[in-house]
Amino acid sequence: MTDTDVAIVGGGPAGLSAALFTAKNGLETQLFDTDQTWMHKAHLFNYLGIESEDGSAFMEDSRAQVDEFGVERHQGTEVTGVETDGDGFTVSTEDEEYEASYVVLATGAKRDLAEELGCAFTDEDVVDIDVTTETSVEDAYATGAMVRAEEWQAVIAAGDGAAAALNILTKEKGEHFHDFDVPDDAE
């Protein structure tokens, strides 16, 4: 069994964004990615800061970025279950279990893990979240297409991932947390 601060299920824009923020700010982060993201069918013209990029190339760049911040990425690893365990969550794969204080679900329109975890759903059959993307299960977050009936955009998903991560960091720090760098801090 492996202990971690944050377990992220899904390696598309939402999951990678959440992983970037949590790892960059000192939380041990495990990310599970089956590489079934819709980004492989996309070409980005509508993502702020990107003039034009193939979705698969975007994924490669995003993965390299989170790797630089120390995210432990489990590429090709499917999560088979997520359960609450009293103090957090147990995230199961075929080969191992991980104990995590927080879990971020970023599985696109696949909502089965959220349902198994006991997350509330809306009348539109999407996962019910608050403005921070926290679900009805404390310390469990849902992002992207699983929380929106039809608004499936990479930039929205990435924002959801960032919102989840910032709320996790706020809880960990005990005060509102903002991830804001200035040019003097940049390498």
Residue frames as a rotation matrix with the C-alpha (Angstrom) as fourth column:
MET 1
0.586 0.810 0.000 0.00
0.810 -0.586 0.000 0.00
0.000 0.000 -1.000 0.00
THR 2
-0.544 -0.741 0.393 1.31
0.759 -0.634 -0.144 3.43
0.356 0.220 0.908 -0.99
ASP 3
0.231 0.565 -0.792 0.43
0.789 -0.586 -0.187 6.61
-0.570 -0.581 -0.581 0.93
THR 4
-0.623 -0.372 0.688 0.01
0.710 -0.638 0.299 9.89
0.328 0.674 0.662 -0.94
ASP 5
-0.797 0.355 -0.488 -1.54
0.023 -0.791 -0.612 13.29
-0.603 -0.499 0.622 -0.40
VAL 6
0.053 0.792 -0.608 -3.57
-0.732 -0.384 -0.563 13.44
-0.679 0.475 0.560 -3.62
ALA 7
-0.606 -0.109 0.788 -4.72
0.392 0.821 0.415 10.69
-0.692 0.560 -0.455 -5.99
ILE 8
-0.181 0.500 -0.847 -5.96
-0.732 -0.644 -0.223 11.90
-0.657 0.580 0.482 -9.38
VAL 9
-0.250 0.217 0.944 -7.92
0.432 0.897 -0.092 9.53
-0.867 0.385 -0.318 -11.59
GLY 10
0.748 0.447 0.491 -7.67
0.617 -0.195 -0.763 10.64
-0.245 0.873 -0.422 -15.21
GLY 11
-0.165 -0.952 -0.258 -4.86
0.605 -0.304 0.736 12.17
-0.779 -0.034 0.626 -17.21
GLY 12
0.200 0.264 0.943 -6.60
0.906 -0.417 -0.075 14.61
0.374 0.870 -0.323 -19.54
PRO 13
-0.258 -0.334 0.906 -6.51
0.167 -0.940 -0.299 18.40
0.951 0.075 0.299 -19.12
ALA 14
0.626 0.550 0.553 -8.46
-0.441 -0.335 0.833 18.36
0.643 -0.765 0.033 -15.83
GLY 15
0.932 -0.260 -0.253 -6.35
0.362 0.695 0.620 15.69
0.015 -0.670 0.742 -14.16
LEU 16
0.054 -0.977 0.205 -3.05
0.910 -0.037 -0.414 17.09
0.412 0.208 0.887 -15.38
SER 17
-0.007 0.008 1.000 -4.01
-0.081 -0.997 0.007 20.61
0.997 -0.081 0.008 -14.31
ALA 18
0.888 0.358 0.289 -4.90
-0.321 0.033 0.946 19.41
0.329 -0.933 0.145 -10.81
ALA 19
0.715 -0.670 -0.199 -1.66
0.699 0.682 0.215 17.44
-0.008 -0.293 0.956 -10.64
LEU 20
-0.040 -0.740 0.672 0.40
0.579 -0.565 -0.588 20.43
0.814 0.366 0.451 -11.74
PHE 21
0.243 0.201 0.949 -1.00
-0.445 -0.846 0.293 22.67
0.862 -0.494 -0.116 -9.00
THR 22
0.970 0.173 0.169 -0.79
-0.224 0.380 0.897 20.12
0.091 -0.909 0.408 -6.18
ALA 23
0.586 -0.808 -0.066 2.70
0.809 0.588 -0.013 18.83
0.049 -0.046 0.998 -6.99
LYS 24
0.029 -0.563 0.826 4.08
0.408 -0.748 -0.524 22.31
0.912 0.352 0.208 -7.71
ASN 25
0.157 0.144 0.977 2.98
-0.642 -0.737 0.212 23.32
0.751 -0.660 -0.023 -4.22
GLY 26
-0.551 -0.709 0.440 4.50
-0.781 0.251 -0.572 20.42
0.295 -0.659 -0.692 -2.32
LEU 27
0.273 0.663 0.698 1.76
-0.786 0.572 -0.236 17.79
-0.555 -0.484 0.677 -2.14
GLU 28
-0.801 -0.490 0.345 2.71
-0.255 0.799 0.544 14.24
-0.542 0.348 -0.765 -3.06
THR 29
0.140 0.867 -0.478 0.60
-0.807 -0.179 -0.562 13.51
-0.573 0.464 0.675 -6.11
GLN 30
-0.713 -0.201 0.671 -0.22
0.154 0.890 0.430 10.23
-0.684 0.410 -0.604 -7.86
LEU 31
-0.069 0.681 -0.729 -1.95
-0.849 -0.424 -0.316 10.43
-0.524 0.597 0.607 -11.24
PHE 32
-0.405 0.055 0.913 -3.54
0.223 0.974 0.040 7.44
-0.887 0.220 -0.407 -12.98
ASP 33
-0.048 0.265 -0.963 -3.91
-0.786 -0.605 -0.127 7.74
-0.616 0.751 0.237 -16.75
THR 34
0.126 0.176 0.976 -5.35
0.328 0.922 -0.208 5.20
-0.936 0.346 0.058 -19.18
ASP 35
-0.779 -0.493 -0.388 -4.71
-0.101 -0.512 0.853 7.63
-0.619 0.703 0.349 -22.07
GLN 36
-0.411 0.726 0.552 -8.31
0.906 0.392 0.158 7.48
-0.102 0.565 -0.819 -23.27
THR 37
-0.331 0.229 -0.915 -8.61
0.214 -0.927 -0.309 11.26
-0.919 -0.298 0.258 -23.37
TRP 38
0.651 0.642 0.405 -10.67
0.604 -0.115 -0.789 12.92
-0.460 0.758 -0.462 -26.08
MET 39
0.450 -0.538 -0.713 -7.68
-0.396 -0.836 0.380 15.17
-0.800 0.111 -0.589 -26.65
HIS 40
-0.546 -0.678 0.493 -6.31
0.124 0.516 0.848 12.62
-0.829 0.524 -0.197 -29.13
LYS 41
-0.087 0.602 0.794 -9.25
0.983 0.183 -0.031 13.54
-0.164 0.777 -0.608 -31.39
ALA 42
0.772 0.446 -0.454 -8.82
0.466 -0.882 -0.074 17.29
-0.433 -0.154 -0.888 -30.92
HIS 43
-0.251 -0.804 0.540 -6.90
0.859 -0.442 -0.258 20.16
0.446 0.399 0.801 -32.41
LEU 44
0.162 0.290 -0.943 -6.65
0.848 -0.531 -0.018 23.24
-0.505 -0.796 -0.332 -30.23
PHE 45
-0.421 -0.186 0.888 -7.41
0.594 -0.796 0.115 26.66
0.685 0.576 0.445 -31.63
ASN 46
0.324 0.732 0.599 -9.58
-0.079 -0.610 0.788 27.74
0.943 -0.303 -0.140 -28.67
TYR 47
0.598 -0.241 -0.764 -7.24
0.793 0.317 0.520 27.21
0.117 -0.917 0.381 -25.72
LEU 48
0.985 -0.157 0.072 -5.92
-0.165 -0.979 0.118 30.51
0.052 -0.128 -0.990 -24.38
GLY 49
0.363 -0.929 0.064 -2.20
-0.656 -0.206 0.726 30.90
-0.662 -0.306 -0.684 -25.07
ILE 50
-0.405 -0.432 0.806 -2.10
0.279 0.781 0.559 28.17
-0.870 0.452 -0.196 -27.71
GLU 51
-0.390 0.228 -0.892 -2.38
-0.762 -0.625 0.173 29.43
-0.518 0.747 0.417 -31.25
SER 52
0.571 0.508 -0.646 -2.70
-0.771 0.602 -0.208 25.96
0.283 0.617 0.735 -32.83
GLU 53
-0.573 -0.767 0.288 -1.69
-0.818 0.558 -0.142 22.57
-0.051 -0.317 -0.947 -31.46
ASP 54
-0.154 0.413 -0.898 -2.63
-0.306 0.844 0.440 18.95
0.940 0.342 -0.003 -32.07
GLY 55
0.652 0.546 0.526 -4.36
-0.651 0.048 0.758 17.43
0.388 -0.837 0.386 -29.04
SER 56
0.858 -0.387 -0.338 -1.87
0.453 0.880 0.144 14.57
0.242 -0.277 0.930 -28.75
ALA 57
-0.135 -0.930 0.343 1.05
0.519 -0.361 -0.775 17.01
0.844 0.073 0.531 -28.84
PHE 58
0.088 0.279 0.956 -0.69
-0.614 -0.741 0.272 19.07
0.784 -0.612 0.106 -26.15
MET 59
0.955 0.296 0.005 -0.94
-0.200 0.633 0.748 15.93
0.218 -0.715 0.664 -24.00
GLU 60
0.419 -0.878 -0.231 2.77
0.758 0.479 -0.442 15.19
0.499 0.010 0.867 -24.43
ASP 61
-0.321 -0.525 0.788 3.68
0.054 -0.841 -0.539 18.75
0.946 -0.130 0.298 -23.44
SER 62
0.379 0.572 0.728 1.32
-0.703 -0.333 0.628 18.67
0.602 -0.750 0.276 -20.44
ARG 63
0.942 -0.067 -0.329 2.66
0.218 0.867 0.448 15.33
0.255 -0.493 0.832 -19.23
ALA 64
0.023 -0.999 0.044 6.24
0.701 -0.015 -0.713 16.57
0.713 0.047 0.700 -19.48
GLN 65
-0.183 -0.046 0.982 5.30
-0.361 -0.926 -0.110 19.65
0.914 -0.375 0.153 -17.44
VAL 66
0.740 0.494 0.456 3.75
-0.593 0.162 0.788 17.68
0.316 -0.854 0.413 -14.57
ASP 67
0.731 -0.553 -0.399 6.65
0.554 0.823 -0.127 15.24
0.399 -0.128 0.908 -14.62
GLU 68
-0.185 -0.841 0.508 9.03
0.284 -0.540 -0.792 18.17
0.941 -0.003 0.339 -14.05
PHE 69
-0.086 0.223 0.971 7.14
-0.786 -0.615 0.071 19.01
0.613 -0.757 0.228 -10.85
GLY 70
-0.839 -0.471 0.271 7.40
-0.534 0.622 -0.572 15.47
0.101 -0.625 -0.774 -9.51
VAL 71
0.264 0.951 0.161 3.97
-0.941 0.291 -0.171 14.01
-0.209 -0.107 0.972 -10.19
GLU 72
-0.755 -0.400 0.519 4.12
-0.301 0.915 0.268 10.23
-0.582 0.046 -0.812 -10.03
ARG 73
0.014 0.744 -0.668 2.25
-0.988 -0.091 -0.123 9.34
-0.152 0.662 0.734 -13.20
HIS 74
-0.432 -0.016 0.902 0.95
-0.074 0.997 -0.018 5.81
-0.899 -0.074 -0.432 -13.64
GLN 75
-0.314 0.249 -0.916 0.63
-0.920 -0.320 0.228 5.77
-0.236 0.914 0.329 -17.41
GLY 76
-0.392 0.244 -0.887 -1.62
-0.520 0.737 0.432 2.99
0.759 0.631 -0.162 -18.73
THR 77
-0.948 0.039 -0.316 -2.92
0.276 0.594 -0.755 2.18
0.159 -0.803 -0.574 -15.24
GLU 78
-0.211 0.957 0.200 -6.66
-0.080 -0.220 0.972 1.88
0.974 0.189 0.123 -14.74
VAL 79
-0.834 0.106 0.542 -8.23
-0.551 -0.116 -0.826 2.64
-0.024 -0.988 0.155 -11.38
THR 80
-0.653 0.570 -0.498 -10.67
0.213 0.770 0.601 -0.15
0.726 0.287 -0.625 -10.55
GLY 81
0.360 0.824 -0.438 -12.17
0.745 0.028 0.666 1.39
0.561 -0.566 -0.604 -7.42
VAL 82
-0.660 -0.437 0.611 -12.19
-0.073 -0.772 -0.631 4.35
0.748 -0.461 0.477 -5.05
GLU 83
0.307 0.742 -0.596 -13.55
0.625 0.315 0.714 4.03
0.718 -0.592 -0.367 -1.51
THR 84
0.313 -0.189 0.931 -13.63
-0.662 -0.746 0.071 6.19
0.681 -0.638 -0.358 1.57
ASP 85
0.049 -0.365 -0.930 -11.64
0.413 0.855 -0.314 4.67
0.909 -0.369 0.193 4.42
GLY 86
0.584 0.249 -0.773 -12.37
0.811 -0.151 0.565 6.99
0.024 -0.957 -0.290 7.34
ASP 87
0.192 -0.610 -0.769 -9.29
0.352 -0.689 0.634 9.20
-0.916 -0.392 0.082 7.06
GLY 88
-0.392 -0.345 -0.853 -9.31
-0.670 -0.528 0.522 9.57
-0.631 0.776 -0.024 3.29
PHE 89
0.647 0.605 -0.465 -9.57
-0.740 0.350 -0.574 7.26
-0.184 0.715 0.674 0.33
THR 90
-0.185 -0.632 0.753 -8.33
-0.034 0.770 0.637 3.94
-0.982 0.093 -0.164 -0.93
VAL 91
0.422 0.190 -0.887 -7.66
-0.861 -0.221 -0.457 4.01
-0.283 0.957 0.070 -4.65
SER 92
0.169 -0.276 0.946 -7.33
-0.061 0.955 0.290 0.54
-0.984 -0.107 0.145 -6.17
THR 93
0.053 -0.182 -0.982 -5.70
-0.999 -0.019 -0.051 -0.61
-0.010 0.983 -0.183 -9.37
GLU 94
0.749 0.218 -0.626 -5.28
-0.344 0.935 -0.087 -4.16
0.566 0.281 0.775 -10.61
ASP 95
0.167 -0.840 -0.517 -1.85
0.355 0.540 -0.763 -4.37
0.920 -0.056 0.388 -8.94
GLU 96
-0.753 -0.562 -0.342 -1.83
0.555 -0.262 -0.790 -2.05
0.354 -0.785 0.509 -5.94
GLU 97
0.518 0.844 -0.137 -3.78
0.792 -0.413 0.450 0.10
0.324 -0.342 -0.882 -3.49
TYR 98
-0.606 -0.639 0.474 -3.04
0.437 -0.765 -0.473 3.72
0.665 -0.079 0.743 -2.64
GLU 99
0.157 0.580 -0.800 -4.13
0.966 -0.257 0.003 5.63
-0.204 -0.773 -0.600 0.46
ALA 100
-0.591 -0.306 0.746 -4.85
0.545 -0.833 0.091 9.28
0.594 0.460 0.660 -0.29
SER 101
-0.719 0.319 -0.618 -6.10
0.414 -0.517 -0.749 12.22
-0.558 -0.794 0.239 1.75
TYR 102
-0.014 0.673 -0.740 -7.83
-0.536 -0.630 -0.562 13.67
-0.844 0.389 0.369 -1.33
VAL 103
-0.428 -0.064 0.901 -9.10
0.646 0.676 0.355 12.25
-0.632 0.734 -0.248 -4.59
VAL 104
-0.261 0.322 -0.910 -9.77
-0.619 -0.779 -0.098 14.11
-0.741 0.538 0.402 -7.84
LEU 105
-0.014 0.363 0.932 -11.95
0.559 0.776 -0.294 12.35
-0.829 0.516 -0.214 -10.40
ALA 106
-0.073 -0.118 -0.990 -11.10
-0.650 -0.747 0.137 13.50
-0.756 0.654 -0.022 -13.91
THR 107
-0.606 -0.134 0.784 -12.47
0.214 0.922 0.323 10.66
-0.766 0.364 -0.530 -16.02
GLY 108
-0.956 0.277 -0.096 -14.35
-0.194 -0.349 0.917 12.62
0.221 0.895 0.387 -18.65
ALA 109
-0.150 0.988 0.031 -17.95
-0.864 -0.146 0.483 11.51
0.482 0.046 0.875 -19.07
LYS 110
-0.142 0.055 -0.988 -17.27
0.238 0.971 0.020 8.22
0.961 -0.233 -0.151 -17.25
ARG 111
-0.094 0.234 0.968 -19.02
-0.770 -0.633 0.078 8.70
0.631 -0.738 0.240 -13.93
ASP 112
0.486 0.370 -0.791 -18.97
0.039 0.896 0.443 5.15
0.873 -0.246 0.421 -12.54
LEU 113
-0.437 -0.700 -0.565 -16.27
0.644 0.195 -0.740 5.79
0.628 -0.687 0.366 -9.92
ALA 114
-0.825 0.214 0.523 -18.16
-0.417 -0.855 -0.307 8.85
0.382 -0.472 0.795 -8.64
GLU 115
0.221 0.968 -0.119 -21.32
-0.668 0.239 0.704 6.77
0.710 -0.077 0.700 -8.40
GLU 116
0.302 -0.182 -0.936 -19.53
0.421 0.906 -0.041 3.93
0.856 -0.381 0.350 -6.56
LEU 117
-0.754 -0.654 -0.061 -18.00
0.388 -0.369 -0.845 6.48
0.530 -0.661 0.532 -4.17
GLY 118
-0.135 0.814 -0.565 -21.48
0.980 0.028 -0.195 7.74
-0.144 -0.580 -0.802 -3.30
CYS 119
-0.940 -0.207 -0.271 -21.25
0.166 -0.972 0.168 11.21
-0.298 0.113 0.948 -4.85
ALA 120
0.035 0.980 -0.196 -24.55
0.254 -0.198 -0.947 13.00
-0.967 -0.017 -0.256 -5.34
PHE 121
-0.745 -0.150 0.650 -25.78
0.661 -0.037 0.750 13.53
-0.088 0.988 0.127 -8.91
THR 122
-0.723 0.512 -0.463 -27.93
-0.435 -0.859 -0.271 16.30
-0.537 0.005 0.844 -10.38
ASP 123
0.304 0.922 0.240 -31.18
-0.161 0.298 -0.941 15.89
-0.939 0.247 0.239 -12.30
GLU 124
0.601 -0.164 -0.782 -29.07
-0.798 -0.179 -0.575 16.09
-0.045 0.970 -0.238 -15.48
ASP 125
0.980 -0.193 0.059 -27.24
0.185 0.976 0.114 12.92
-0.079 -0.101 0.992 -14.35
VAL 126
0.221 -0.951 0.217 -23.91
0.065 -0.208 -0.976 14.67
0.973 0.230 0.016 -13.82
VAL 127
-0.172 -0.364 -0.915 -21.88
0.922 0.268 -0.280 14.72
0.347 -0.892 0.289 -10.61
ASP 128
0.801 0.510 0.313 -23.09
0.325 -0.810 0.487 17.48
0.502 -0.289 -0.815 -8.29
ILE 129
-0.213 -0.927 -0.309 -20.24
0.927 -0.093 -0.362 19.78
0.307 -0.364 0.879 -7.20
ASP 130
0.637 0.283 -0.717 -19.79
0.519 -0.845 0.128 23.11
-0.570 -0.454 -0.685 -5.49
VAL 131
0.962 -0.214 -0.171 -17.83
-0.274 -0.750 -0.602 26.04
0.000 0.626 -0.780 -6.94
THR 132
0.123 -0.974 0.191 -14.53
-0.895 -0.026 0.445 24.44
-0.428 -0.226 -0.875 -5.85
THR 133
-0.027 0.064 -0.998 -15.49
-0.739 0.671 0.063 21.17
0.673 0.739 0.030 -7.65
GLU 134
-0.905 -0.216 0.367 -15.86
-0.418 0.613 -0.671 19.33
-0.080 -0.760 -0.645 -4.32
THR 135
-0.440 0.749 -0.495 -18.52
-0.036 0.536 0.843 16.63
0.897 0.389 -0.209 -4.43
SER 136
0.533 0.716 0.451 -20.96
-0.579 -0.080 0.811 15.63
0.616 -0.694 0.372 -1.70
VAL 137
0.773 -0.418 -0.476 -18.21
0.591 0.747 0.304 13.28
0.229 -0.516 0.825 -0.45
GLU 138
0.901 -0.411 -0.136 -15.82
-0.282 -0.796 0.535 15.41
-0.329 -0.444 -0.833 1.60
ASP 139
0.047 -0.995 -0.093 -12.35
-0.528 -0.104 0.843 15.76
-0.848 0.010 -0.530 0.04
ALA 140
-0.315 -0.064 0.947 -13.47
0.691 0.669 0.275 14.12
-0.651 0.741 -0.166 -3.23
TYR 141
-0.207 0.129 -0.970 -13.52
-0.429 -0.903 -0.029 16.35
-0.879 0.410 0.242 -6.30
ALA 142
0.109 0.282 0.953 -15.03
0.764 0.590 -0.261 15.87
-0.636 0.757 -0.151 -9.75
THR 143
-0.305 -0.418 -0.856 -14.01
-0.200 -0.850 0.486 17.77
-0.931 0.320 0.176 -12.87
GLY 144
-0.895 -0.270 -0.355 -14.61
-0.359 -0.039 0.933 18.34
-0.265 0.962 -0.062 -16.54
ALA 145
-0.583 0.663 -0.469 -17.20
-0.503 0.159 0.849 16.39
0.638 0.731 0.241 -18.52
MET 146
-0.600 0.380 -0.704 -18.39
0.605 0.791 -0.088 14.38
0.523 -0.479 -0.705 -15.51
VAL 147
-0.531 0.382 -0.756 -19.86
0.617 -0.437 -0.655 17.56
-0.580 -0.814 -0.004 -14.00
ARG 148
-0.474 0.337 -0.814 -21.28
-0.559 -0.829 -0.017 19.19
-0.680 0.447 0.581 -17.13
ALA 149
0.362 0.724 0.587 -24.03
0.062 0.610 -0.790 17.86
-0.930 0.322 0.176 -19.35
GLU 150
0.784 0.022 0.621 -22.62
0.609 0.172 -0.774 19.26
-0.123 0.985 0.121 -22.60
GLU 151
0.880 -0.475 0.026 -19.85
-0.463 -0.868 -0.182 21.80
0.109 0.148 -0.983 -21.92
TRP 152
0.719 -0.633 0.285 -16.88
0.453 0.739 0.498 19.62
-0.526 -0.229 0.819 -22.73
GLN 153
0.827 -0.513 0.231 -13.92
-0.137 -0.582 -0.802 21.85
0.546 0.631 -0.551 -23.49
ALA 154
0.198 -0.854 -0.481 -10.27
0.741 0.451 -0.497 21.29
0.642 -0.258 0.722 -22.63
VAL 155
-0.592 -0.468 0.656 -9.89
0.025 -0.824 -0.566 24.77
0.805 -0.319 0.500 -21.19
ILE 156
0.310 0.760 0.571 -12.96
-0.725 -0.199 0.660 24.34
0.615 -0.618 0.489 -18.93
ALA 157
0.830 -0.029 -0.556 -11.66
0.248 0.914 0.322 20.96
0.499 -0.405 0.766 -17.74
ALA 158
-0.201 -0.976 -0.079 -8.23
0.627 -0.066 -0.776 22.42
0.752 -0.206 0.626 -16.97
GLY 159
-0.404 0.137 0.905 -9.91
-0.489 -0.868 -0.087 25.19
0.773 -0.477 0.418 -14.96
ASP 160
0.725 0.688 0.031 -11.90
-0.444 0.432 0.785 22.61
0.527 -0.583 0.618 -13.01
GLY 161
0.487 -0.630 -0.605 -8.68
0.644 0.727 -0.238 20.73
0.590 -0.274 0.760 -12.21
ALA 162
-0.551 -0.697 0.459 -7.05
0.247 -0.661 -0.708 23.95
0.797 -0.277 0.536 -11.03
ALA 163
0.040 0.657 0.753 -10.10
-0.703 -0.517 0.489 24.80
0.710 -0.549 0.441 -8.87
ALA 164
0.864 0.254 -0.435 -9.97
0.051 0.816 0.577 21.37
0.501 -0.520 0.692 -7.22
ALA 165
0.084 -0.938 -0.338 -6.25
0.770 0.276 -0.575 21.68
0.632 -0.212 0.746 -6.55
LEU 166
-0.544 -0.287 0.788 -6.51
-0.126 -0.901 -0.415 25.18
0.830 -0.325 0.454 -5.11
ASN 167
0.477 0.749 0.460 -9.26
-0.648 -0.054 0.759 24.06
0.593 -0.661 0.460 -2.74
ILE 168
0.745 -0.307 -0.591 -7.15
0.483 0.860 0.162 21.10
0.459 -0.406 0.790 -1.63
LEU 169
-0.318 -0.940 0.124 -4.19
0.626 -0.306 -0.717 23.45
0.712 -0.150 0.686 -1.07
THR 170
-0.173 0.360 0.917 -6.44
-0.527 -0.820 0.222 25.87
0.832 -0.444 0.332 0.86
LYS 171
0.859 0.508 -0.069 -7.52
-0.243 0.522 0.817 23.03
0.451 -0.685 0.572 3.16
GLU 172
0.469 -0.755 -0.458 -3.92
0.752 0.613 -0.242 21.89
0.463 -0.231 0.856 3.63
LYS 173
-0.518 -0.732 0.443 -2.57
0.440 -0.672 -0.596 25.40
0.734 -0.113 0.670 4.34
GLY 174
-0.246 0.511 -0.824 -5.50
0.954 -0.025 -0.300 26.40
-0.174 -0.859 -0.481 6.56
GLU 175
-0.083 0.243 -0.966 -6.02
0.007 -0.970 -0.245 29.67
-0.996 -0.028 0.079 4.68
HIS 176
0.896 0.442 -0.047 -7.00
-0.025 -0.057 -0.998 30.77
-0.444 0.895 -0.040 1.19
PHE 177
-0.085 -0.959 0.272 -4.24
0.290 0.237 0.927 29.67
-0.953 0.157 0.258 -1.13
HIS 178
0.884 0.241 -0.400 -3.32
-0.280 -0.411 -0.867 31.28
-0.374 0.879 -0.296 -4.42
ASP 179
0.197 -0.824 0.531 -0.74
0.731 0.485 0.481 29.84
-0.654 0.294 0.698 -6.80
PHE 180
0.989 0.103 0.111 0.72
0.149 -0.792 -0.592 33.03
0.027 0.601 -0.798 -8.20
ASP 181
0.166 -0.986 0.001 4.29
0.892 0.151 0.426 33.36
-0.421 -0.070 0.905 -9.40
VAL 182
0.841 -0.013 -0.541 6.07
-0.151 -0.966 -0.212 36.58
-0.519 0.260 -0.814 -10.30
PRO 183
0.841 -0.515 -0.165 8.85
-0.135 0.094 -0.986 37.03
0.523 0.852 0.010 -12.88
ASP 184
0.093 -0.862 0.498 11.52
-0.925 -0.261 -0.278 37.33
0.369 -0.435 -0.821 -10.15
ASP 185
0.168 0.053 0.984 10.56
-0.689 0.720 0.079 33.84
-0.705 -0.692 0.158 -8.90
ALA 186
0.956 0.292 -0.018 10.75
-0.205 0.627 -0.751 32.20
-0.208 0.722 0.660 -12.32
GLU 187
0.089 -0.949 0.303 13.78
0.048 0.308 0.950 30.24
-0.995 -0.070 0.073 -13.39
